[in-house]
Amino acid sequence: MFKRLSITAAIFAAAAAPAFAHLNPAEHGSIMAGISHPLTGPDHIMAMVAVGLWASQQGGKALYAVPAAFVGTMAIGFLLALAGVHLPFVEPAILASVMGLGLLVATAVRLPAVGASAVVALFALFHGYAHGTEMAGAAALEFGLGFVIATAFLHAVGVGLGVALNQLGPKVTRLLGVATAVGGAALMLG
């Protein structure tokens, strides 16, 4: 099943249009801009909440390890961009992450905490890199801290929502995964 999901995500990534949540660099520059940025783009909201939902489906150590892996690797991607390291296919990877994370939640794929953390870390690298390419100058680290805080908040929302919904049964959480995957596809085609 994971192979089919990977192939599907790759096909959608190849057809992806740029994500439009990323703002003009002149609009960045403060911790508040960093906090507000992930809360203004549907690609960010869907992906970050899906990370939390998937972590809640995994349970155990993954409940904390999966969101932490995303946030930590996202920060590394941000720093790589600030350092001028080139990373290809950033926007398609971000859009593929929305679809991929939605599909992981929809199909309730179970992986060990280390494996699930590695999957989200790959996606996170591109999310962080995109933020870093938009920033320059002294305010970049303030902005970075802000988007790390907002991302952790969205993960917590996803975990809390997932834990609550999982008590009602797995179907509602899985339907949110389907909605996320469909939303990701809409962003790709839009």
SULNORFEN-V447263 format. One record per residue. N is the residue number from 1. PSI is psi in whole degrees, -180 to 180 (999 if undefined). Layout:
n=N psi=PSI
n=N psi=PSI
//
This chain:
n=1 psi=-40
n=2 psi=-36
n=3 psi=-43
n=4 psi=-41
n=5 psi=-41
n=6 psi=-43
n=7 psi=-44
n=8 psi=-46
n=9 psi=-39
n=10 psi=-40
n=11 psi=-46
n=12 psi=-36
n=13 psi=-38
n=14 psi=-28
n=15 psi=8
n=16 psi=141
n=17 psi=164
n=18 psi=147
n=19 psi=140
n=20 psi=12
n=21 psi=-14
n=22 psi=130
n=23 psi=170
n=24 psi=135
n=25 psi=-30
n=26 psi=-21
n=27 psi=-7
n=28 psi=178
n=29 psi=2
n=30 psi=166
n=31 psi=-36
n=32 psi=-36
n=33 psi=-39
n=34 psi=-39
n=35 psi=-43
n=36 psi=-28
n=37 psi=-53
n=38 psi=-18
n=39 psi=-2
n=40 psi=-9
n=41 psi=130
n=42 psi=-32
n=43 psi=-41
n=44 psi=-50
n=45 psi=-49
n=46 psi=-45
n=47 psi=-45
n=48 psi=-42
n=49 psi=-38
n=50 psi=-36
n=51 psi=-46
n=52 psi=-41
n=53 psi=-45
n=54 psi=-39
n=55 psi=-39
n=56 psi=-32
n=57 psi=-33
n=58 psi=-42
n=59 psi=-174
n=60 psi=-141
n=61 psi=-29
n=62 psi=-24
n=63 psi=-34
n=64 psi=-36
n=65 psi=-40
n=66 psi=-51
n=67 psi=-38
n=68 psi=-39
n=69 psi=-40
n=70 psi=-52
n=71 psi=-45
n=72 psi=-44
n=73 psi=-32
n=74 psi=-42
n=75 psi=-38
n=76 psi=-44
n=77 psi=-40
n=78 psi=-48
n=79 psi=-36
n=80 psi=-42
n=81 psi=-43
n=82 psi=-31
n=83 psi=-5
n=84 psi=12
n=85 psi=136
n=86 psi=132
n=87 psi=119
n=88 psi=164
n=89 psi=38
n=90 psi=-55
n=91 psi=-44
n=92 psi=-37
n=93 psi=-37
n=94 psi=-47
n=95 psi=-38
n=96 psi=-31
n=97 psi=-37
n=98 psi=-49
n=99 psi=-47
n=100 psi=-46
n=101 psi=-39
n=102 psi=-43
n=103 psi=-37
n=104 psi=-40
n=105 psi=-44
n=106 psi=-37
n=107 psi=-1
n=108 psi=46
n=109 psi=129
n=110 psi=127
n=111 psi=156
n=112 psi=157
n=113 psi=-39
n=114 psi=-43
n=115 psi=-45
n=116 psi=-39
n=117 psi=-39
n=118 psi=-40
n=119 psi=-50
n=120 psi=-30
n=121 psi=-39
n=122 psi=-47
n=123 psi=-41
n=124 psi=-35
n=125 psi=-43
n=126 psi=-40
n=127 psi=-47
n=128 psi=-40
n=129 psi=-43
n=130 psi=-42
n=131 psi=-41
n=132 psi=-34
n=133 psi=-20
n=134 psi=-11
n=135 psi=154
n=136 psi=158
n=137 psi=-174
n=138 psi=-28
n=139 psi=-3
n=140 psi=-43
n=141 psi=-34
n=142 psi=-47
n=143 psi=-45
n=144 psi=-43
n=145 psi=-41
n=146 psi=-45
n=147 psi=-25
n=148 psi=-43
n=149 psi=-47
n=150 psi=-38
n=151 psi=-45
n=152 psi=-38
n=153 psi=-47
n=154 psi=-37
n=155 psi=-44
n=156 psi=-39
n=157 psi=-46
n=158 psi=-43
n=159 psi=-49
n=160 psi=-44
n=161 psi=-45
n=162 psi=-44
n=163 psi=-45
n=164 psi=-46
n=165 psi=-34
n=166 psi=-25
n=167 psi=-24
n=168 psi=-12
n=169 psi=159
n=170 psi=-13
n=171 psi=-41
n=172 psi=-42
n=173 psi=-43
n=174 psi=-36
n=175 psi=-36
n=176 psi=-35
n=177 psi=-43
n=178 psi=-45
n=179 psi=-38
n=180 psi=-45
n=181 psi=-42
n=182 psi=-41
n=183 psi=-40
n=184 psi=-41
n=185 psi=-39
n=186 psi=-39
n=187 psi=-38
n=188 psi=-39
n=189 psi=-16
n=190 psi=999
//
